[in-house]
Amino acid sequence: MSSSTAGDTLYIHTVFSPSIMGNSKLAAKCHLRPPASSETPNQAHGILGRVQGDYIASGLATLPTATADTPSHCEVVIDAGPAGTVRLFIEKKRVRHHRHSHYFWSAYRAEPVRPDDPA
């Protein structure tokens, strides 16, 4: 950094070098989308990523309150709007805070339901 004066005005000249600014070659790629092959649905989650959250929430609302005595896994068939009829696979999860436990339902997989599938 250098400075010069011209009359009553002070001018400061700053030069940025690549070592100060970081590695621009790596930073330029951080905002790019991943390749198209990563957009295929995950086999473990089925089409869960394509089902909108409000449809999942309405499916979870049909279940009884999760408690220690309720079964750990459930299945619910819902109409998921653009995704069509979907079977949600739901598991019971537990959160602990000191001595208190809270149980809740969480969808972990979704599959499309075909018309010939038994309900």
C-alpha positions in Angstrom: 0.0 0.0 0.0 1.3 3.4 -0.9 0.0 6.9 -0.4 0.5 10.2 -2.1 -0.9 13.7 -1.5 -2.1 16.2 -4.0 -2.9 19.5 -2.3 -5.3 18.7 0.6 -6.4 15.3 -0.7 -4.8 12.1 0.4 -4.8 9.3 -2.1 -4.2 5.7 -0.9 -3.2 3.1 -3.5 -3.9 -0.5 -2.6 -2.6 -3.4 -4.7 -4.3 -6.8 -4.1 -2.2 -9.9 -4.9 -3.6 -13.4 -5.4 -2.0 -14.5 -2.2 -4.1 -11.9 -0.3 -7.3 -12.5 -2.1 -7.2 -16.3 -1.9 -7.3 -18.9 -4.6 -9.8 -17.5 -7.2 -9.7 -20.7 -9.3 -11.3 -22.7 -6.5 -13.6 -20.0 -5.4 -15.1 -19.6 -8.9 -16.4 -23.1 -8.9 -18.1 -23.1 -5.5 -21.4 -21.7 -6.8 -21.8 -24.1 -9.7 -24.4 -26.8 -9.7 -23.3 -30.4 -9.4 -23.4 -32.6 -12.5 -26.8 -33.9 -13.7 -26.0 -37.4 -12.6 -26.4 -36.4 -9.0 -30.0 -35.2 -9.6 -31.2 -38.8 -9.9 -33.3 -39.8 -6.9 -31.5 -41.5 -4.0 -32.5 -45.1 -3.8 -32.6 -45.0 0.0 -35.2 -42.2 0.0 -37.1 -43.0 -3.2 -39.0 -40.0 -4.4 -39.2 -38.2 -1.0 -37.3 -35.2 -2.4 -40.1 -34.7 -5.0 -42.9 -34.6 -2.5 -43.7 -31.2 -1.2 -43.4 -30.6 2.5 -47.1 -29.7 3.1 -48.2 -33.1 1.7 -45.8 -34.9 4.0 -47.0 -32.8 7.0 -50.6 -33.7 6.2 -49.6 -37.4 6.1 -47.8 -37.2 9.4 -50.8 -35.5 10.9 -53.0 -38.5 10.3 -50.9 -40.6 12.7 -51.5 -40.8 16.4 -49.2 -38.9 18.7 -45.8 -40.6 18.9 -45.2 -42.0 22.4 -42.9 -44.6 23.8 -45.6 -47.3 23.3 -46.4 -46.6 19.7 -44.8 -48.8 17.0 -41.5 -47.5 15.6 -42.4 -47.7 11.9 -45.6 -46.8 10.0 -46.8 -46.5 6.4 -49.2 -43.9 5.1 -50.7 -43.5 1.6 -51.4 -39.9 0.6 -52.3 -37.9 -2.4 -49.3 -35.7 -3.0 -50.6 -33.4 -5.7 -48.1 -33.2 -8.6 -46.3 -36.3 -7.3 -49.5 -38.4 -7.5 -50.4 -41.0 -4.9 -47.4 -41.7 -2.7 -46.7 -44.2 0.1 -44.7 -42.6 2.9 -42.5 -44.7 5.1 -42.4 -43.1 8.6 -40.3 -43.9 11.6 -40.6 -42.7 15.2 -37.6 -40.7 16.5 -36.7 -39.5 19.9 -35.1 -36.3 21.1 -33.7 -36.1 24.6 -33.0 -33.0 26.7 -31.6 -33.9 30.1 -34.2 -36.3 31.6 -37.0 -35.5 29.2 -37.7 -37.4 26.0 -39.9 -36.2 23.1 -41.1 -38.6 20.4 -42.0 -37.5 16.9 -42.7 -38.9 13.4 -40.3 -38.5 10.5 -40.7 -39.6 6.9 -37.6 -41.4 5.6 -38.8 -42.8 2.2 -41.5 -42.3 -0.3 -42.6 -44.5 -3.2 -45.2 -43.9 -5.9 -48.3 -46.1 -5.5 -49.5 -47.9 -8.7 -53.2 -48.4 -9.1 -52.8 -52.2 -9.0 -50.9 -52.2 -5.7 -52.9 -53.3 -2.6 -53.6 -50.6 -0.1 
